[in-house]
Amino acid sequence: MALAIELKGITKRFPGVVANDNVNLTVEEGEIHAICGENGAGKSTTIRLLIDAIRPTSGSARILGLDCHDDMVDVHSHIGFLPADLHFPDDLDGTSYLEFLCQLRGRANRDRRSELIERFDLDPTRKLRELSTGNRRKVALVQAFMHEPDVVLLDEPTSGIDPLIQHEFHTFLADYAAQGGTAFLSSHTLSEVERVADRVGIIRSGELVKIDSIDAMHAQA
């Protein structure tokens, strides 16, 4: 099977901190792959390197065979992204914001957008500044998937969402992968990723210490 994501020897150093330490990882097309670790372990850094928000000190990152830096524009046309920290234009409501993103991306699928709004029980008529943490996360989920990306990068995707919507999201993510989509997500809770992931990598102090299937990790535990 073709590779959707490939990290080779990724190291990222900040002053006094090694956020990623020689990370090697591959994700196949159609796979749900998670990285799990405590806060500050290097999960968000890994995802930010994949979207070219920051650049590695050494090593390379590729999505669908494209270099995440040299081919950044092409990479971004294939991916959906949900950051851990959400920042929205507070003067817009959900409908206006999502419509703006449809036009910006040039890959508008308003039927898909409507389906996701209903599935995640989002009221898009409310001003973004009025939304709770969980409802802001719902907006982020809709924007990450509404343009039907080939690969999604999800940083703590269910943080702040109530259990019923978490369950709905996990079901949706499984359907997305079954239709050929690839998901790479981070979490600090192993119990969450074991519900949806095919494989999980354990990251500690920037080092990817183990990658295995969920079944294999259960057997070892």
C-alpha positions in Angstrom: 0.0 0.0 0.0 1.2 3.5 -0.8 2.5 5.8 1.9 0.4 8.8 2.9 2.9 10.2 5.4 6.6 9.7 5.8 8.9 11.2 8.4 12.6 10.5 8.1 15.0 11.4 10.9 12.9 14.4 11.9 14.6 16.4 14.6 13.4 19.8 15.9 15.4 21.8 18.4 14.3 24.9 20.2 16.6 26.8 22.5 17.2 24.4 25.4 14.7 21.9 24.2 14.7 19.0 21.7 11.0 18.8 20.7 11.5 16.0 18.2 14.5 13.6 18.4 15.2 11.6 15.2 11.5 10.6 14.5 11.0 8.0 11.9 7.4 7.2 11.0 5.2 6.0 8.1 1.5 6.1 7.7 -0.2 4.1 4.9 -3.1 5.4 2.8 -6.4 4.5 4.5 -4.8 4.1 7.9 -5.7 5.9 11.2 -2.5 6.4 13.0 -2.2 8.1 16.4 0.7 9.4 18.4 0.1 9.4 22.1 2.1 11.1 24.9 1.9 13.5 27.8 1.6 17.2 27.3 4.9 18.6 26.0 6.1 15.2 24.6 6.4 16.5 21.0 3.0 15.6 19.5 2.0 19.1 18.3 5.5 19.8 17.1 5.3 16.7 14.8 2.0 17.9 13.3 3.2 21.5 12.9 6.2 20.2 11.0 3.9 18.3 8.6 1.9 21.4 7.8 5.1 23.4 7.4 4.2 25.8 10.2 7.7 25.2 11.5 10.7 23.6 9.8 12.8 20.7 11.1 16.3 21.2 12.3 17.1 18.0 10.3 15.3 15.3 8.5 12.4 15.3 6.0 8.6 15.1 6.0 6.4 14.0 3.1 2.7 13.7 2.5 1.5 11.7 -0.5 5.0 11.7 -1.8 5.2 15.5 -1.7 7.8 17.3 0.4 6.0 19.2 3.2 8.2 22.3 2.7 9.2 22.4 -1.0 5.8 21.3 -2.2 3.8 23.1 0.6 1.1 24.5 -1.7 0.4 21.2 -3.2 0.5 19.5 0.2 -2.1 21.9 1.6 -4.5 21.2 -1.3 -4.7 17.6 -0.1 -5.0 17.9 3.6 -7.3 18.9 6.4 -6.0 20.3 9.6 -7.4 20.7 13.1 -5.0 22.5 15.5 -5.0 22.0 19.3 -5.4 25.7 19.9 -8.3 27.3 18.1 -8.3 30.9 16.9 -11.3 32.2 15.0 -12.4 35.6 13.7 -14.8 36.4 16.5 -16.9 38.8 14.5 -18.2 36.0 12.2 -20.8 33.4 12.8 -20.2 29.7 11.9 -21.9 29.9 8.5 -19.9 32.9 7.3 -16.6 31.5 8.5 -17.2 28.1 6.9 -18.3 29.7 3.6 -15.2 31.9 3.7 -13.0 28.8 3.9 -14.9 27.1 1.1 -14.2 30.1 -1.2 -10.6 30.4 0.0 -9.8 26.7 -0.7 -11.6 26.7 -4.0 -12.9 23.2 -3.2 -16.3 24.0 -1.9 -18.6 21.0 -1.1 -21.5 22.6 0.6 -23.5 19.4 0.8 -20.6 17.8 2.7 -20.5 20.8 4.9 -24.2 20.6 5.7 -23.8 16.8 6.4 -21.0 17.5 8.9 -22.9 20.3 10.6 -25.8 18.0 11.2 -23.7 15.0 12.2 -21.7 17.0 14.8 -24.8 18.8 16.1 -23.4 22.3 15.4 -25.5 25.5 15.3 -23.6 27.5 12.7 -25.8 30.6 13.1 -24.1 31.6 16.4 -21.2 34.0 16.6 -17.9 32.2 17.0 -17.1 34.4 20.0 -20.2 33.1 21.8 -19.3 29.4 21.4 -18.2 27.1 24.2 -14.9 25.2 23.9 -16.7 22.1 22.7 -18.7 23.9 20.0 -15.6 25.7 18.8 -14.1 22.3 18.4 -17.1 21.2 16.3 -16.5 24.1 14.0 -12.9 23.0 13.6 -13.9 19.5 12.9 -16.3 20.6 10.1 -13.7 22.8 8.5 -11.1 20.0 8.6 -13.2 17.6 6.7 -15.7 19.6 4.6 -13.5 19.9 1.5 -13.0 16.1 1.4 -9.2 16.0 2.0 -7.1 12.9 1.3 -5.2 13.2 4.6 -6.3 14.8 7.9 -4.0 16.0 10.6 -5.8 16.2 13.9 -4.2 17.6 17.1 -6.3 16.6 20.1 -9.4 16.5 18.0 -11.9 15.6 20.8 -10.6 17.9 23.5 -13.6 19.6 25.2 -16.2 17.7 23.3 -19.0 15.9 25.1 -19.0 12.0 25.1 -21.9 11.7 22.6 -20.2 13.8 20.0 -16.8 12.1 20.7 -18.5 8.8 19.9 -20.1 10.2 16.7 -16.7 11.6 15.7 -15.0 8.2 16.2 -17.7 6.5 14.1 -17.2 9.2 11.4 -13.4 8.8 11.4 -13.7 5.1 10.9 -16.1 5.7 7.9 -13.6 8.2 6.5 -10.7 5.8 6.6 -12.9 3.0 5.2 -13.5 5.2 2.1 -9.7 5.6 1.6 -9.0 8.7 3.8 -5.9 8.8 6.0 -5.9 10.3 9.5 -2.9 11.2 11.7 -4.0 12.3 15.1 -2.5 13.1 18.5 -3.8 12.5 22.0 -2.5 12.4 25.5 -5.0 9.6 26.4 -4.3 6.1 25.2 -7.8 5.0 25.9 -9.1 7.5 23.3 -6.8 6.4 20.5 -7.3 2.7 21.1 -11.0 3.3 20.1 -10.1 4.4 16.5 -6.5 3.9 15.6 -5.0 1.1 13.6 -1.6 1.8 15.0 -0.2 4.1 17.7 3.2 5.6 18.4 4.2 6.5 21.9 6.2 9.7 22.1 8.2 10.7 25.1 10.4 13.8 25.4 10.5 14.1 21.7 11.5 10.5 21.0 9.2 8.0 19.3 9.8 5.1 21.7 7.4 2.6 20.2 5.0 2.1 17.3 2.7 -0.9 17.2 -0.9 -2.0 16.5 -3.5 -1.5 19.2 -3.9 -5.3 19.5 -0.2 -5.8 20.0 0.0 -3.2 22.7 -2.9 -4.7 24.5 -1.2 -8.1 24.4 2.0 -6.7 25.8 0.3 -4.7 28.5 
